[in-house]
Structure formats: structure tokens, C-alpha cells
Amino acid sequence: CPNHATSKENNENHPAPCHLVRCEHKCAKYLEDHYTSRQSVVIPHEQPQAGSEWVTNLFQFMCLGS
């Protein structure tokens, strides 16, 4: 949304300030399809740590009104 895309509070030093969905993963890649303008965030698949059955990744929707 335009409000969050221009907000300095949410976007300072972020690699993809206009993306609606963000991920806290250090290797997150933000992509946009040139034909459809569809945005995506891609993160690598990781193995769980020893003794665990899953991996947790935090995603954030920047505007729930969209």
C-alpha cells in the first residue's frame, strides 16, 4: 500500500521497501515478475537443528488493508 511503501519507519535500510510480504530470514530474496508485477519472497530450505522437527521463519504482511 502507498502508506507503508513510503513510511521511513518500516522501510529504512530494507532491501524491498515496496513488497507487501517480508521475511526475517537473512537470505531472503525479493522478486517481482516484470509482466504481471507479482511480488514474491524466496528463502532457502533449511534442515532443522538436531533434536528439532521443524524450522521457524517469520513473515510479515506490511498492510492488512490491501
Beta strands, then each sheet from edge to edge (+ up, - down):
strand 1: 21-23
strand 2: 29-32
strand 3: 39-42
strand 4: 59-61
sheet 1: 1+ 4-
sheet 2: 2+ 3-
end
